[in-house]
């Protein structure tokens, strides 16, 4: 998965296992551009996994991408756009229990942030 490769490269080059305590790469070790995956990258991958007709594996992968976003961006919850993708993935495979959990998480996030973009 391209996102996982990008995450790994970014955190290996910056010398950190997570986004806490990022430091620049050692001098003369790498001369290319270091690109950190942002929320849009994660959202694109989630929405690709949420396409109709894909199976449970993809729904699990969409949820996994959300977890990875939160792991690499501590203190920043998944936004509503990401969560809607996960919600669509679970509805697509008719797992309503997981869809309800996802909707509850969206509501909790909105209650915390009160940002219009996070409204379920």
N, C-alpha and C positions, 0 to 999 in steps of 0.2 A: 504494500500500500504506500503510495507516494507520500502521503502526509506523515506516516511513521518514519519514512526515510528522511524527510525534511526535518522532523523533530530531532531525530537521532543526530543528524549532521550538525544542526544548530547547537545542541547541548554538548556534543563532543568538542566542537570547535571553541566554544566559550568556556569549557572546563567545568561545567556544572551539570549535575544530574537533574536539576529542576530549575525553575526560574528564580528561586531565591539565591542570592549571592552570585549573580552572573559576573564573570570577569572576562576581559578581552583575551583573545587567543595569544599564546606566546609569540614574541616577535619572530618574524621570518618563517613562521610555521605554515601559514596559509595566506595567499594573496588574493583570493576571490572575495566576492560579496557574501556576507553572512546574512541570511534572510530568516527571520523568525516568523513561523506560521501565525497568522492573526485569526480573529474570529471568523472572517470571511472564508478563509481556507477551510476551517473546520466545518462551517455551515455548508460549503459546497460538497464536501465529502459526505456529510450526513444526508443531504438531500439527494445525492446520487444513490445512497443505500436505501432511501425511502421510496424510490420509484415503484409504481404499481407492478405487480407480477413477480417481484423478488420474494425470496423466502425468509424463514425465521433467522437464518444465519445472517442475512443482511440487516435485519432488524436489531439483532444483538450487536452487530458491528456498528450500527448507527449510535446505539446507546454507549458502546465502548468509546467512540470518538468523543462523545459528550464528557465522559469520565476523564479522558486524556486532556481535553481542553481545561477542565477544572483542576487537574493535577498540575499541568504546566503553567497555569495562570491562577495561583492561589488567591483567594479572596474575590475572584471574578466568576460569578455563576454563568452558566450557559444562558445565552439570550433567548428570547421567545422564538426567533427565527430558527435557531438550532433545535429547540425543544419541539416546535411544530413539525419539523422533519422527523424526529424520533417518534412523535405521536402518530404521524401518518404511516410510518413503517409498522408500528404495532397494530394499528387499525387495519392495515393492508393484509396482515397475516391473521387477523381476527383474534388477537390476544387482547381482549378488552381489559383484563386485570392489569397488564403492563401499561396499556393506554391510560387507564385511570391513575396509575402511579405517576405517569409522566405529566398528566394534567394537574395532579396535586402538586408536583414539584414546580410546575409553571406558576401556579397560584401562590405558592410560598415565596417564590422568587419575586413575583410582582409585589406581594405584601411587604417584602424587605426593601426593594429598590424604589417602588412607586414611579418607575419610569414608564412612560406611555409605550415605549418600544417593547417592554416586557409584559404587556397586558396579554392574558391568555385569549 
